[in-house]
Amino acid sequence: MSSEPAPISSAARDALERELADLHRERGAVAATLKDSDMQVGDEADAADELQRADDLTRLDDRISEITTRLKQADVAGPPPTDVVGVGSTVAVRFADGTVETFQIGETATDADPTLVITADSPLGRALLGHHVGDTVSYDAPDGPASAVVVSLGEPRDSRD
């Protein structure tokens, strides 16, 4: 991923904001179970549990920081491009068999509808980045080399087009 801030779709933003809220709730619950550091911990099992909860807090704090930074970067980057395929773009592609499918190019698949999101680092996602309507892209599919044509950018199209 480049060092420049990348735009983010509203669906991806919503998913990250939901994840952030969930992480804050989970962090609060884990933090509430930690003992005061001045208190004596019981046996070795208690000490191991305490260390695990501390590790959980570190993991949660790291992910909270990562999401917060990503959301701030998206604000700086502005909305997804409308003339070229980029992260956050909605793109319809026609495959060699004639089917047309509409995807959103995302950084990660979201829980909302992972079937409609392809990640920017997937073979098809990488191939589509930087292309315009009418461009043909080639990529490595599980069954071997494949190609697709960019049909539209922007609003989702009917997959029967």
Residue pairs with C-beta under 8 A, 6 or more apart in sequence:
1 107
1 120
1 121
4 77
5 73
5 74
5 76
5 77
6 73
6 74
6 77
6 86
6 87
6 88
6 107
7 74
7 77
7 78
7 79
7 80
7 81
7 86
7 87
7 88
8 16
8 70
8 71
8 74
8 77
8 80
8 87
8 88
8 107
9 80
9 88
9 89
9 90
9 104
9 106
11 104
11 110
11 112
11 113
11 117
12 88
12 104
12 106
12 107
12 108
12 110
12 117
13 71
13 74
14 112
15 110
15 111
15 112
16 67
16 70
16 71
17 71
19 67
20 64
20 67
20 68
20 71
23 60
23 63
23 64
23 67
24 64
26 60
27 57
27 60
27 61
27 64
30 53
30 56
30 57
30 60
31 57
33 53
34 50
34 53
34 54
34 57
35 41
35 50
41 47
41 50
70 107
79 88
80 86
80 87
80 88
80 89
80 90
81 88
81 89
81 153
82 89
82 153
82 154
83 132
83 153
84 130
84 131
84 132
84 153
85 91
85 105
85 128
85 129
85 130
85 131
85 132
85 150
85 153
86 105
86 129
86 130
87 105
87 106
87 107
87 120
87 129
88 104
88 105
88 106
89 104
89 105
89 153
90 102
90 103
90 104
90 105
90 153
90 154
90 155
90 156
91 102
91 103
91 104
91 105
91 128
91 150
91 152
91 153
92 100
92 101
92 102
92 103
92 150
92 151
92 152
92 153
92 156
92 157
92 161
93 100
93 101
93 102
93 103
93 124
93 128
93 137
93 148
93 149
93 150
93 151
94 100
94 148
94 149
94 151
95 101
95 146
95 148
96 146
96 147
96 148
99 159
100 151
100 157
100 159
100 160
100 161
101 159
102 116
102 156
102 157
102 159
103 116
103 117
103 118
103 124
104 116
104 117
104 118
105 117
105 118
105 119
105 120
105 125
105 128
105 129
106 117
106 118
106 119
106 120
107 119
107 120
108 117
108 119
109 117
109 119
110 117
118 124
118 125
118 128
119 125
120 126
120 129
123 139
123 140
123 141
124 137
124 139
124 141
124 148
126 139
127 137
127 138
127 139
127 148
128 137
128 148
128 150
131 137
131 150
132 150
132 153
133 150
133 151
133 152
133 153
134 149
134 150
135 149
135 150
136 147
136 148
136 149
136 150
137 147
137 148
137 149
137 150
138 145
138 146
138 147
139 145
139 146
139 147
139 148
140 146
151 157
151 161
